[in-house]
Amino acid sequence: ALDFNTASYQQNQNVPILYRRLMARFWLEYLGADLDLMHSLMINNHTAQDQNLMSMTQSKLDWTTLLPKRVRKNYKPVFPVTGSPNILKGIPALLDARAAPLLAEDEVLRLVPPAYIMTGEHDVLRDDGMMYARRLELAGVSVINEHYEDGFHGCVSFAFWPCYFSVGIRAVQNYIAWLDEHL
């Protein structure tokens, strides 16, 4: 939630069905915030120049260490030199782990039951899912991160008539198999 410029946001910013701009809008709508802040979120102005915030959240959100090199590729973090710290004051829910589980403390993550996290290569949320899986793993939680190289946001919707995509069918089958084993 705090970084709209992870490698997957950069790589997939214009990939249907979930565009980077649309994701920023969804966050603002979900949290009841002013949609005029969308551009500021997309360039990470909401985190700039707040050293206290950055030190609190850095290890939880540092995609340069939480993600494998094959996913990071050659993308670089975006650190704006100017910012709007008042955004976080106006939208404190951006820092709420109930809205952004990546921000949860390790002792909270340890309480999470075994988890199944599905990520798709062509999804702006890929890195958030992979980082969350890694943080759960580091907290000692049994976690499966099922990554689909041909996956995209909402691909499970394409496992049924009238649009059959092989990635959607595989994703649904693998998830059901995991549920059968863990429930």
C-alpha positions in Angstrom: 0.0 0.0 0.0 2.8 2.4 0.6 4.8 1.7 -2.5 3.1 2.1 -5.9 6.4 1.7 -7.6 7.6 -1.8 -6.8 9.0 -3.8 -9.7 5.6 -5.2 -10.5 3.9 -1.8 -10.4 6.6 -0.5 -12.8 6.5 -3.6 -15.1 2.7 -4.0 -15.2 1.4 -0.4 -14.8 -0.6 -0.6 -18.0 -1.4 -4.3 -18.1 -5.2 -5.1 -18.0 -7.2 -5.7 -15.9 -5.7 -3.9 -12.9 -3.7 -0.9 -13.9 -1.4 0.9 -11.5 -3.5 4.1 -11.7 -6.7 2.1 -11.0 -5.1 0.4 -8.0 -4.2 3.8 -6.5 -7.7 4.9 -7.0 -9.1 1.8 -5.4 -7.0 2.5 -2.3 -8.2 6.0 -2.0 -11.8 5.0 -2.5 -11.6 2.1 0.0 -10.1 4.4 2.6 -12.6 7.2 1.9 -9.8 9.6 0.8 -9.7 12.4 -1.8 -9.2 11.1 -5.3 -7.2 14.2 -6.2 -4.4 12.5 -4.2 -4.0 9.7 -6.8 -1.0 11.2 -8.6 0.8 11.8 -5.3 0.3 8.1 -4.3 1.5 6.9 -7.7 4.8 8.8 -7.3 5.2 7.8 -3.6 4.9 11.4 -2.4 2.9 10.2 0.6 6.1 8.6 2.0 8.7 11.1 1.0 10.7 12.9 3.7 9.1 11.1 6.6 12.2 9.4 8.1 10.3 8.1 11.1 7.8 6.3 8.8 10.6 5.0 6.5 12.5 3.5 9.4 9.4 1.9 10.9 8.3 0.3 7.6 11.5 -0.2 5.6 12.2 -3.8 6.5 8.5 -4.7 6.0 8.3 -3.2 2.5 11.8 -3.3 1.1 11.3 -5.1 -2.2 15.0 -4.9 -3.0 15.6 -7.4 -0.2 12.3 -9.3 0.1 12.0 -10.2 -3.6 14.2 -12.5 -5.6 16.5 -11.0 -8.3 14.5 -12.7 -11.1 11.5 -10.7 -10.0 13.3 -7.4 -9.3 14.9 -7.5 -12.7 16.5 -4.1 -13.4 13.8 -2.0 -11.8 14.9 0.6 -9.2 13.0 1.9 -6.2 11.4 5.4 -6.5 12.4 7.8 -3.8 10.9 11.2 -4.4 12.9 14.2 -3.2 9.8 16.2 -2.3 6.7 14.9 -0.6 3.5 15.5 1.1 3.7 14.1 4.7 0.2 15.5 5.3 -1.2 12.7 3.1 -0.5 10.1 5.8 -1.9 12.4 8.5 -5.1 12.8 6.4 -5.3 9.1 5.6 -3.9 7.2 8.6 -5.5 4.0 7.4 -2.7 3.8 4.8 -0.6 2.6 7.8 -3.1 0.2 9.2 -2.1 -3.4 8.9 -5.8 -4.4 8.6 -5.8 -2.6 5.2 -2.2 -3.5 4.4 -1.1 -6.8 6.0 2.5 -6.2 4.8 2.7 -3.6 7.6 1.9 -6.1 10.3 4.5 -6.7 13.1 6.3 -10.0 13.1 4.5 -11.1 16.3 1.1 -10.6 14.5 2.3 -12.4 11.4 3.3 -15.4 13.6 -0.5 -15.9 14.4 -1.5 -16.3 10.8 -2.7 -19.8 9.9 -1.1 -21.7 7.1 -1.4 -19.5 4.0 -1.8 -19.9 0.2 -0.8 -16.9 -1.8 -1.3 -16.8 -5.5 0.7 -14.4 -7.6 0.8 -13.7 -11.3 3.7 -12.3 -13.3 1.5 -9.8 -15.1 -0.2 -8.3 -12.0 0.7 -5.0 -10.3 0.1 -6.8 -7.0 2.6 -9.6 -7.7 5.3 -8.1 -5.5 3.0 -7.3 -2.6 1.9 -11.0 -2.6 5.4 -12.3 -2.8 6.7 -9.9 -0.1 3.8 -11.0 2.2 4.6 -14.6 1.5 8.3 -14.0 2.4 7.4 -12.1 5.6 5.1 -14.9 6.7 7.8 -17.4 6.0 10.3 -15.4 8.0 7.8 -15.3 10.8 7.6 -19.1 10.8 4.2 -19.5 9.1 3.7 -22.3 6.7 3.1 -20.6 3.3 2.7 -21.6 -0.3 3.3 -18.8 -2.9 2.0 -20.3 -6.1 3.4 -18.0 -8.8 2.1 -18.2 -12.4 4.5 -16.9 -15.0 1.5 -16.5 -17.3 -0.8 -15.2 -14.6 -2.6 -11.9 -14.4 -4.9 -10.2 -11.9 -8.2 -12.1 -11.7 -7.0 -15.0 -13.9 -9.1 -17.4 -11.8 -12.2 -15.8 -13.3 -11.1 -17.3 -16.6 -11.3 -20.9 -15.5 -15.0 -21.1 -16.3 -17.4 -20.8 -19.3 -17.4 -18.8 -21.5 -13.7 -17.9 -21.3 -11.3 -20.7 -20.6 -7.7 -19.7 -20.0 -5.3 -22.5 -19.1 -3.7 -20.3 -16.4 -7.1 -19.8 -14.8 -7.9 -23.5 -14.8 -4.5 -24.4 -13.3 -4.9 -21.7 -10.7 -8.3 -23.0 -9.6 -7.2 -26.6 -9.6 -4.1 -25.9 -7.5 -6.0 -23.8 -5.0 -8.7 -26.5 -4.6 -6.0 -29.1 -4.1 -4.3 -27.0 -1.4 -7.7 -26.4 0.3 -8.4 -30.2 0.2 -5.1 -30.8 1.9 -5.3 -28.1 4.5 -8.9 -27.9 5.6 
